[in-house]
Amino acid sequence: MKTVEYKTMSENEKSYWWHVGRLKIIDEQLAGMFPKKDAKILNVGCGTGGTIKTIEKYAAEIINVDVSEEAIKYMKKAGYTAHLIDGIKLPFKAGEFDAVVAFDVLEHIENDNKALKEWKRVIKPGGFVFITVPAYRWLWSGHDESLFHFRRYTAGGLKLKAEAAGLKTKKASYMIVFSLPLVAGFRLLHKAMRKKAMTEETSYVAVPKVVNTTFIGLLNVEAKLQRVGSFPMGTSVIGLFKK
């Protein structure tokens, strides 16, 4: 992604509704996966570190990796250890981890099929690959351009790719459901105004504090519902796959 986006992400991930709400959904899923809180987890595409405290709740050991030197700098500033490693060329032995987590990472990798096979390789039999990705090609915008995305996904498309890599699907659902009309309207308005995607940056739309809090509350409710079911639409896709 653009270098400036790491700063933007770092400034927003502790308070902005999308980051806080998504993290609650991730937290609920991890709680179901690792009730003993003793997993060895590989965090691929750790970014600026916003998900690490949540992952640490369920891990006896966590290894953070990212392909970006800028991300590693932010990790060090935050007091975390991270390794400069390509997510499709992992220097780990087969079956070393209980899980690979990759939150909004796969869309940044050109050869996503190879990445999924490599993530499967490094988890134990019965281990998990836990993924979130942005949904729907028709939502493509300057947000994606600024973050250097290669694609967006459907839940069914992600499921097919994971199964082609030899993984079994435990969950493939849409998430961040309530925001779909809002995001779709915002993106379509920009297209109607003929704004050039490459001149735009990430879509952090400023909202009043009460709206931010309300949106977080809605995603907290969704997080509980995601534990027991799936959703037919949303702005992101959540995938939980097993070896």
C-alpha positions as CSV (number, residue, x, y, z in Angstrom):
1,M,0.0,0.0,0.0
2,K,1.0,3.6,-0.3
3,T,3.5,4.6,2.5
4,V,1.1,7.3,3.8
5,E,-1.6,4.7,4.4
6,Y,0.4,3.1,7.2
7,K,0.2,6.4,9.1
8,T,-3.5,6.7,8.4
9,M,-4.1,3.1,9.5
10,S,-2.1,3.5,12.7
11,E,-4.0,6.7,13.6
12,N,-7.5,5.1,13.0
13,E,-7.3,1.4,14.1
14,K,-7.8,2.0,17.8
15,S,-10.9,4.1,17.5
16,Y,-12.5,4.1,14.1
17,W,-15.7,2.0,14.0
18,W,-14.6,-0.3,11.1
19,H,-11.3,-1.3,12.8
20,V,-12.9,-1.7,16.3
21,G,-15.9,-3.6,15.1
22,R,-14.0,-5.9,12.8
23,L,-11.6,-6.7,15.7
24,K,-14.6,-7.7,17.8
25,I,-15.7,-10.1,15.1
26,I,-12.2,-11.5,14.9
27,D,-12.1,-11.8,18.7
28,E,-15.3,-13.9,18.8
29,Q,-14.1,-16.2,16.1
30,L,-10.7,-16.8,17.8
31,A,-12.5,-17.5,21.1
32,G,-14.4,-20.3,19.4
33,M,-11.2,-21.7,17.8
34,F,-8.9,-21.7,20.8
35,P,-10.8,-21.9,24.1
36,K,-7.6,-23.1,25.8
37,K,-5.8,-20.0,24.7
38,D,-2.6,-22.0,24.0
39,A,-2.2,-21.8,20.2
40,K,0.9,-21.0,18.2
41,I,-0.3,-18.5,15.6
42,L,1.4,-17.0,12.5
43,N,0.1,-13.5,11.9
44,V,0.7,-12.8,8.2
45,G,0.5,-9.2,7.1
46,C,0.6,-7.8,10.6
47,G,0.5,-4.2,9.3
48,T,0.8,-1.6,12.1
49,G,-0.2,-4.1,14.8
50,G,-3.8,-3.3,15.5
51,T,-4.9,-6.9,15.8
52,I,-2.1,-8.2,17.8
53,K,-3.4,-7.7,21.4
54,T,-6.5,-9.6,20.4
55,I,-4.6,-12.5,18.8
56,E,-2.3,-12.7,21.9
57,K,-5.3,-13.5,24.1
58,Y,-5.5,-16.9,22.4
59,A,-1.8,-17.6,21.6
60,A,0.9,-19.1,23.7
61,E,3.2,-17.8,20.9
62,I,2.6,-15.4,18.1
63,I,4.9,-14.7,15.2
64,N,4.2,-11.5,13.2
65,V,5.4,-11.1,9.6
66,D,4.9,-8.5,6.9
67,V,6.4,-7.9,3.5
68,S,6.6,-4.2,4.0
69,E,9.5,-2.4,5.7
70,E,7.2,0.4,6.6
71,A,4.9,-2.0,8.5
72,I,7.9,-3.3,10.4
73,K,8.9,0.2,11.4
74,Y,5.4,0.8,12.9
75,M,5.5,-2.5,14.7
76,K,8.8,-1.6,16.4
77,K,7.4,1.8,17.4
78,A,4.4,0.0,19.0
79,G,6.8,-2.3,20.9
80,Y,6.1,-5.5,18.9
81,T,8.5,-7.9,17.3
82,A,7.9,-8.5,13.6
83,H,9.9,-10.1,10.8
84,L,10.3,-8.9,7.2
85,I,9.0,-12.0,5.4
86,D,7.0,-12.6,2.2
87,G,3.7,-14.2,2.9
88,I,4.1,-16.7,0.1
89,K,7.7,-17.7,0.9
90,L,7.5,-18.6,4.6
91,P,10.8,-19.8,6.2
92,F,8.9,-22.2,8.6
93,K,8.7,-26.0,8.6
94,A,5.5,-27.8,7.6
95,G,3.0,-28.1,10.4
96,E,4.6,-25.6,12.7
97,F,1.6,-23.6,13.6
98,D,-1.9,-24.1,15.0
99,A,-3.2,-21.3,12.8
100,V,-2.3,-18.8,10.2
101,V,-4.3,-15.5,10.5
102,A,-4.3,-13.0,7.6
103,F,-6.7,-10.1,8.2
104,D,-7.2,-8.1,5.0
105,V,-4.0,-9.4,3.5
106,L,-4.9,-11.9,0.7
107,E,-6.2,-9.2,-1.6
108,H,-2.7,-7.6,-1.5
109,I,-1.1,-10.8,-2.9
110,E,-1.0,-11.2,-6.6
111,N,-0.9,-15.0,-6.5
112,D,-3.5,-15.7,-3.8
113,N,-3.7,-19.4,-4.8
114,K,0.0,-19.9,-4.0
115,A,-0.4,-18.0,-0.7
116,L,-3.3,-20.2,0.4
117,K,-1.2,-23.4,-0.3
118,E,1.7,-22.0,1.6
119,W,-0.4,-21.1,4.6
120,K,-1.9,-24.6,4.6
121,R,1.6,-26.1,4.5
122,V,2.7,-24.4,7.7
123,I,-0.3,-25.4,9.8
124,K,-0.7,-28.7,11.6
125,P,-3.4,-31.2,10.6
126,G,-6.5,-29.8,12.2
127,G,-5.1,-26.3,12.2
128,F,-6.8,-23.2,10.9
129,V,-6.4,-20.6,8.2
130,F,-8.4,-17.6,9.3
131,I,-8.9,-14.8,6.7
132,T,-10.8,-11.6,6.2
133,V,-10.9,-9.8,2.8
134,P,-12.9,-7.0,1.1
135,A,-16.1,-8.0,-0.7
136,Y,-17.5,-7.5,-4.2
137,R,-15.6,-6.4,-7.3
138,W,-18.3,-3.8,-8.0
139,L,-17.3,-2.0,-4.8
140,W,-13.8,-1.4,-6.3
141,S,-12.7,2.3,-5.7
142,G,-9.8,4.5,-5.1
143,H,-9.7,3.0,-1.6
144,D,-8.5,-0.3,-3.2
145,E,-6.1,1.5,-5.5
146,S,-4.4,3.3,-2.6
147,L,-4.0,0.1,-0.7
148,F,-2.6,-1.7,-3.8
149,H,-5.3,-4.4,-3.8
150,F,-5.3,-6.9,-6.6
151,R,-9.0,-8.0,-6.2
152,R,-12.1,-8.2,-4.0
153,Y,-13.9,-11.4,-3.2
154,T,-17.2,-13.0,-2.9
155,A,-17.8,-15.5,0.0
156,G,-18.3,-18.3,-2.6
157,G,-15.2,-17.3,-4.5
158,L,-13.0,-17.3,-1.4
159,K,-14.4,-20.7,-0.4
160,L,-13.6,-22.2,-3.8
161,K,-10.0,-20.9,-3.7
162,A,-9.4,-22.2,-0.2
163,E,-10.8,-25.7,-1.1
164,A,-8.7,-25.7,-4.3
165,A,-5.7,-25.2,-2.0
166,G,-6.7,-28.3,0.0
167,L,-8.5,-26.7,2.9
168,K,-11.9,-27.6,4.3
169,T,-14.4,-24.8,4.8
170,K,-15.7,-24.2,8.3
171,K,-17.1,-20.7,7.6
172,A,-17.4,-18.5,4.6
173,S,-19.6,-15.5,5.3
174,Y,-20.0,-11.9,4.6
175,M,-19.4,-9.5,7.5
176,I,-19.7,-5.8,8.4
177,V,-23.2,-6.2,7.2
178,F,-25.0,-3.0,8.2
179,S,-22.6,-0.8,6.3
180,L,-23.2,-2.2,2.8
181,P,-25.8,0.3,1.7
182,L,-23.7,3.2,3.1
183,V,-20.5,2.1,1.4
184,A,-22.2,1.2,-1.8
185,G,-23.9,4.6,-1.9
186,F,-20.6,6.4,-1.2
187,R,-18.7,4.5,-3.8
188,L,-21.4,4.9,-6.5
189,L,-21.6,8.6,-5.8
190,H,-17.9,9.0,-6.3
191,K,-18.1,7.1,-9.6
192,A,-21.1,9.2,-10.7
193,M,-19.0,12.3,-10.0
194,R,-16.3,10.8,-12.1
195,K,-13.5,11.1,-9.5
196,K,-10.3,9.4,-10.6
197,A,-9.6,6.4,-8.5
198,M,-5.8,6.8,-8.5
199,T,-6.0,10.3,-7.0
200,E,-8.0,9.0,-4.0
201,E,-6.8,7.6,-0.7
202,T,-8.5,5.3,1.8
203,S,-12.1,5.8,2.6
204,Y,-12.0,6.9,6.2
205,V,-15.2,9.0,6.3
206,A,-15.2,11.2,9.3
207,V,-18.3,10.6,11.4
208,P,-19.6,12.2,14.7
209,K,-18.5,10.4,17.9
210,V,-22.0,9.2,18.6
211,V,-22.3,7.7,15.1
212,N,-18.9,6.0,15.5
213,T,-20.0,4.6,18.8
214,T,-23.4,3.4,17.3
215,F,-21.6,1.7,14.4
216,I,-19.3,-0.1,16.9
217,G,-22.3,-1.3,18.9
218,L,-23.9,-2.7,15.7
219,L,-20.7,-4.6,14.9
220,N,-20.5,-5.9,18.5
221,V,-24.0,-7.5,17.9
222,E,-22.9,-8.9,14.6
223,A,-19.8,-10.4,16.2
224,K,-22.1,-12.5,18.5
225,L,-24.3,-13.5,15.5
226,Q,-21.2,-14.5,13.4
227,R,-20.4,-17.1,16.1
228,V,-23.6,-19.0,15.3
229,G,-24.4,-18.2,11.7
230,S,-23.5,-16.6,8.4
231,F,-24.7,-13.6,6.4
232,P,-25.7,-13.4,2.7
233,M,-24.1,-9.9,2.1
234,G,-21.7,-7.4,3.6
235,T,-18.7,-5.2,2.8
236,S,-16.1,-7.8,3.8
237,V,-15.8,-11.6,3.7
238,I,-14.7,-13.8,6.6
239,G,-13.3,-17.2,6.0
240,L,-12.3,-20.0,8.4
241,F,-10.7,-23.0,6.9
242,K,-9.2,-26.2,8.3
243,K,-6.5,-28.5,7.3
